[in-house]
């Protein structure tokens, strides 16, 4: 059986604390908006986030998840869909993968529809321009 004396326990806690960052440190180091960090905490996706002296602490696993959330935001996912996606991602089973693929496909289809609408608008603009040209 492993016996931890007070000294070893303090050293272990110091190592853990050194690998964690608070909200402001994460925001500055990785350019993640504090609003997004608050949302992440609210969604309770942060099982490796530790509450230390009243302040959330983020580890490497959290940074990876936040990176994924930033990517999803960048490609146009809304917060509700991001939460759904992240919950499915953390499940790591076959039905969750099916759900992830469905979410991605829906987003892709929505983007394609937007592209087609823009193409039609461009075509109309080109027609107007050709009528106005001297």
N, C-alpha and C positions, 0 to 999 in steps of 0.2 A: 504494500500500500504506500502511495506517495504521501510524504509528510512535508507540509509547507510550514516553515517557521515564519515569523512576522517579517523578517528581513527579505526572504524570498518572495513573500506575498507583495510587499511594497515594491520590489524590483519588477515583478510581473505587472503590477498596476501601472508603474511608470512607463514600461514598454508599451502597454496598451494605450495609455494616454498620449504618448508621443506619436502613435500612428493615427490618432483621431484628430479631426479639425472641427472647429465650431462653424456656425452658419456664416459668419463674416469671412473667415479664412477660406472656406469653400467658395463663397461668392467671388472673392477677389482672385484667388488662385486659378479658378476654372472659368471665370466670367459667367457664372450662373446667377441669374436674378434672384434676389432674396425671396420675391413672391413665389418663384418656382420651388424653392426649398420649403417654404411654408406649406405649399400645396402638397408636396411630397410627404411631409410629416402628417398632414391631414388625411392623406390617402392610406396611411399606415402601411406603406410598402417598405418601410425602413426598419426591418428587423435587426439589422446590425447597428442602427443608430442607437447610441446610448445617451441617456439623460444623466449628465454629470453636473452636479451643483446647479440644477435648474436650467441647464443649457444643453440642447441637443448636440451630440458629437457624431461626426460622419466618418466612416471608414472607407476603404478601397471599394468594397462591394457597393456601397451607396453611390460612390462617384461613378461607377460603371452604370448603375441604374439611372442616375441623373443624366448621364451622357445619352443614354437611349431616349429618355424623356425629351431632352433638348432636340435630338434628331427628329423625333415624332412631331414636336412643335414646329420645327423648321420645314417639314414637308406638309404642314397644314392640318394635322390632326387636332381636333378640339379636346378640351380637358376631359370630357366625359369618355371619349374614345380612348384617350391615352390611359386613363385609369383602367378601363376595361382591358386594354392591350397588356398593360403591365401586370395586372392580376393574372391574366392567362399565361403570360410569359413566365411568371414565377411558379406556376403549377407544374410545368415540364412534363405533361402527359400527352397522349395522342389526341384526346379531345381538345386540349388546350392549343395544340399546334394547328388543329383544324380551325379553331376559332381565330387564331392569329392570321392564318392564311385568308380567311374570310374577311377580316378587318382590312388587311392589306389590299385585297382585291377590290373591296368596296371603295377604298380611298383612291386606288388606281383608276377605277371606272369613273369616279367623280372628277378626277383630274382630266381624264380624256374628254368627258362632256364639256368641261370648261374650255379645253383647247379647241374643241369643235365650234363652240359658241364664238370664241375669239377669232377663229379662222373665218367664220361667216361674217363677222363684223369687219374684219380686214378686207374681205372681198367687196363688201358694200362700200367701204371707204375708197377702195381702188376704183370702183365704178364711178363714185362721185367725183373723184379726182380727175378721171379721164374725161368727164363731161365738162369740167371747169377749165381744163388746160387749153392754152391758146394755140 
